[in-house]
């Protein structure tokens, strides 16, 4: 006679096995869509750290951002710890989840702090943290087009579109506080902030906020947003100005043109600012450094492609005003990928491309107009120092 209890137990085991198989074949499982040729840390990293390889570092940090997307998906789909997708995206690299960042408006996870897991590393015979590996990484996800998160994600997208700033968002405050905490705990040279899409916008602005305080953290920004209404209006104004200058050049002029009062004031202003900048550089050039974020953009991605617009000659002249620490232009490392032929937007904007084996990445040699505008405030002479530098 069959045992009903045993039959039910057998059916339960079979269902559990089906669930496990389905989870293992999930398209976002690390072994399905993660990088193919990246090795987890081992004892060889004590001799030659993989983290010193820029491609390896970019790949791992992109995986950490993917983990944040999956933390939110795991939450939405109520995945238990045993079948959660996110942990495998950091465990393999000997990191652990130290903190999750939650948007109080909808309870969604938009960021996470991952820290070097010394216990896991020792289990893999990695006795010390490899050189170049950060002690902590603040990773921030971008827009997630799911019902529980789409409203607040789009709200912040529109915030950037309208104002080219994310400082009014609750996410900015939470991310900035989290980055300050780990920078104070481990030292800014051992901390990294990273983000994708909207998350890259937040990472850029919280990193810049700390840089203004003299705290320089490593920053890696994937497909950062580059289009805003403010930029469009500014570009319209620039084009109108160029048209007006062209029109004036076509008008007849006297043989001995006289400068107007406004022009004299403007010339004096330029010379004063240049003189102050010169004095400031002489007195303060020693020991000053720049914050140099890493930007990864795809020319086929219309959200971030404006970062590859070169800086114009006229804007370069304007940017030289008030430049403080160095004579060089504002700094960032801009990496550009552009595939031949057609490429769909989701592929060009996707995070997965940044750990692809077929990635053809070039370090852009041109100076980006957008980077200069966004970072120039870091290198201007502060107003108080300008006042102090004036002759009495």
C-alpha positions, 0 to 999 in steps of 0.5 A: 500500500502506497504511503501518501506522506512519502508521495507528497514529499517526493513531489515536493522534492521534485518541484524544488529541483525544478525551481533550482534548475530554472534559477540556474538557467536564469538569463541574469545568472552569473554563469549565464550572462556574466563575463567569460574570461575573468578569474576569481582572485587567487594566490597569484594575485599576491605576486601580480594583482589582476586589479592592476589590469584596467580591463579586469577592473572595469569588468569587475566594477560593472559586475558590481553594478549589475549586482545592484540591479539584481538586488532590486529584482530579487526583492521584487520577485521575493527570491529567498537567499538560496536562489537569489541572483545578486550574490554570485556577482560579487562573491566570486571576486571575494567581496561581501554585501555591507549595506544596501541603499533604499529609496524611501519613496518606494522602498526600492534598492538603488545602490549597495556598498560592497566590501572586501571579504577577508574571510572569503579571500583567506578561504581561497588562499588570498592572504592579503587584499590584491594591490589595486583592489578597493576596500569598498565600492559604492555601486548605483544602478540606473533606471529599472523599467519595472512597475514597482520602481519605474515611477521614482526612476523616471522622476529622477530621470526627468529631474536630470533632464530638466535641471542637469542636476540630481541634488534634489533627489533623496537618492543623492543624499543617501548616496553621498552619506554612504560614500562619506562613511566608507571614505572616512573608514577606509581612506579615499584612495581605497574607495570606489564609486560606480554607476550605470545610466542614471546611477552614473549620473548620481555617482558623478555628482556625489563624487564631485561633491566630495572632490570639492571637499578635497576627498578624491575617490576613484569613480567609474561611470558607465553610459552616464546621461548627457542630454538635458533641457539646460544643455539644449537651451545652452546650445541654442544660445551658443548657436545664436551667439555664433550667428550674431558674431558672424552677422557683426563680422559682415557689417561695415566698420570704421577704419579706427574702431573704438571699443565700447565701455562694455568691451573695455570692462570685459577686457579688464575683467579678463585680464584681472581674472587671468592675473589672479589665476596666475598668482593663485597658481604660483602660490598654490600649485604644489600638492594640489591634485585633480579628481579624474573620473573614468567615463565609459560611453558608446557613440551609438547610445544617444543618452551618453554620446554627447560626452564625445563632443569635442571642446570648442576653441572659444569655450577653451578660452573661457575655461582658462578663466579662474583656472586654479590648480593647473594650466591643464583643462579639467580632467577625466578619462573618457573611454569610447566604444563604437561598433561598425554597422547598426546597433540597437539602443538597448545594446548600446546603452546596456551594462553587459557590453562593458564585460564583453570579450569583444569590446573594442575600447579606445581612450578618447584623445579629444577634450570633452566639452561636456566634461569641462562644463560639469567639472570646471567648478572644481578647478576655479579659484574660489571667490574667497581666494580671489578676494584675498589675492587682490592687491590692497 
